[in-house]
Amino acid sequence: MGAVREKTGDMVISGILFSIGVVAIFLSRFMPPGEFSVPGPGFFPTLLGTFLCMVSGIQAVRLVARKGGRSVVRIGHPHIWATLAALLGVAAFFETLGFIPVIALFVFFCLKTFSPLHWITCLLVAGAAAAGAFLFFNVLLGVQLPPVRWL
Amino acid sequence: METLQYLITGFSVALTPMNLFYCFLGCLWGTMVGILPGIGPLGGIAILLPLTFKMDPASSIIMLSGIFYGAMYGGSTTSILLNIPGEAASIATCLDGYQMARQGRAGPALVVAALGSFTGGTISILALMLFAPPLAKAMLKIGPGEEFSLMVLALIIMSFVSSAPLLKTLAMILLGLLIATVGMDPFTAYPRFTFGTLGLANGIDFVPMAIGLFGVSEILMNFEEMAKVGVIKPAFRDLFPRWKDLRDSLGPISRGSVIGLFFGFIPGISHVVSTFISYAVEKKLSRHPEEFGKGRIEGVAGPETANNATTGTAMVPLLVLGIPAIPATALLMSALLIHNVNPGPQLIQDHPAVFWGLIASMYIGNFVLVILNLPLVGIFVNLLRIPYAYLVPSILVISIVGVYGVNSNPVDIILLGFFGIVGYVLRKFRFDMAPLVLALVLGDKIEMSFRRALTTSEGSLWIFFKSSFSKIFLIAAALILVLQLIAWLAGFRTREKEESP
């Protein structure tokens, strides 16, 4: 797990928010601004972008001016990356392989990564969970889920 | 008499087998969410939100509000048995509830908490039923200028009550309002920030964003704190309080009801505020204030009643004004909007089945929750024995199904992960997600009111100061903002003084 100085993290986030504001103002230039009595589509985004730039700019200046600020934020537990990778895998194969196999693999991966269970136990629980989830969501609640395509 | 007739109509909607099932499901999930420290009411509502899209509007709001008030009930269980508040509004209950449990009096604490919650909940539903219709009639007279001023006030109050620093909260509000502009312009259908893609024509999908920012980010945060805890588990025969406990609880329950009712009406005031005020009042009025924090039953009865009394009246701004007063009701609002039901003064007129069905289901839900939280408390408490590592996959699977079920688009699962990591990073650096979501939900309405008001007044800003309502809302918003700025400047100067050599 990494550590980032809180001041650095705040500066980065303020910079990102400032950039979002600048982009919003820039792109709004291409939208019809209308008139003050009949504001057009570009009016409100320009206003919001300007305020966002102001607020994040003030925050950034305040951070630069502030002395000290050595507090550290611990960020990035290994399980976080595992979770995100698993979600990416689900998105990639969800419609190719179908709900039950993908969710079974997902649950197996999560249990094996997060818990001390034996791999056979993980496999059994994953299979049951996937089948149970399909019955509950697809059959009982009527949520449309991708079927198993490769059978 | 008219109200009674409407209520009977409401019960005819709420007592259908499917709506009873949804009410039960919402209360059950809400209780679990309240008990499990790893997920809060916002995450709980966000995760089940997409599953309600296929339901009719009444069923959808019945289930989601069941989660909302169910979580308030469930939160007290872990506060009393574990000294861990299941959700923020149960913090006050920890102070005396856990001490009572350590003294072998967990049962009376749980019973009094449940009775207080039931009483507070019932009274707040009564208040909602009695005040909402006449308030809605009065609000029909407000125009776009007053609407805009009221929504600005709601956002400013949110910035005031947020736990995050002022500038960060304002940044989140502005970001939420900006994200809400993505998609087609509501007046001219001009595409804004769509980059030529059809996918963004309807804006950034709310569901993966809400579930990612609240549900997934909570899971990512909790990875750092995964630990098993010891649980005090009372037997059913130990649940019964003494007559003295019930007598001592009567006053706090009455006072807690009034406090919760009052604060529920005020937009932006969360349950946490009303519970702490109730606790402070009980301590002040008690003949033994020195015993508070050591197991006084008044310290459980008052806050738990206030907590649940806030729930019903917190729905009034949403249902009557169309303004979500607290983040949970912002999610309820998004559910209504997705079903093309516009919350606001016209709701009771245009969709009486939704409004009165909700009221009736809240009465039913209140009874369901007493049953779930008393005789079945042992079952729910066993949930806490399940290591968090085993709960994570189930919560994520529900989230995946939820986001995929909306558009059948796997890209939404990627967005879920993306917003999860965004929420995690922002929360790590003390940015509050609630103002972002509130602003996102209100964004379209604020812009439409603003532009409509300017069009009506032909560009004159005096429209926002013409009516008394609008003046009051804007002056209140300005006052709160000025007070915050003064406090912020004073804090800034103090910090500078401390850090100078």
Interface residues (C-beta under 8 A of the other chain):
Chain A: M1 E6 G9 D10 I13 S14 L17 I20 G21 A24 L27 M31 P32 E35 F36 S37 V38 P39 G40 P41 G42 F43 F44 P45 L48 G49 F51 L52 V55 S56 I58 Q59 R62 R66 K67 G68 V73 R74 I75 H77 H79 I80 T83 L84 A86 L87 L88 V90 A91 A92 F94 E95 I103 F106 V107 C110 L111 F114 S115 A129 A133 F137 L141 G142 V143 Q144 L145 P146
Chain B: L51 K54 L167 K168 L170 A171 L174 L175 L177 L178 T181 D185 F187 T188 Y190 R192 F193 V216 I219 L220 F223 E224 M226 P387 A389 Y390 V392 P393 S394 L396 V397 I400 V401 Y404 G405 S408 P410 V411 I413 I414 L416 G417 G420 I421 Y424 V425 L426 K428 F429 F431 E447 F450 R451 L454 T455 S457 E458 G459 F492 R495 E496 E499 S500
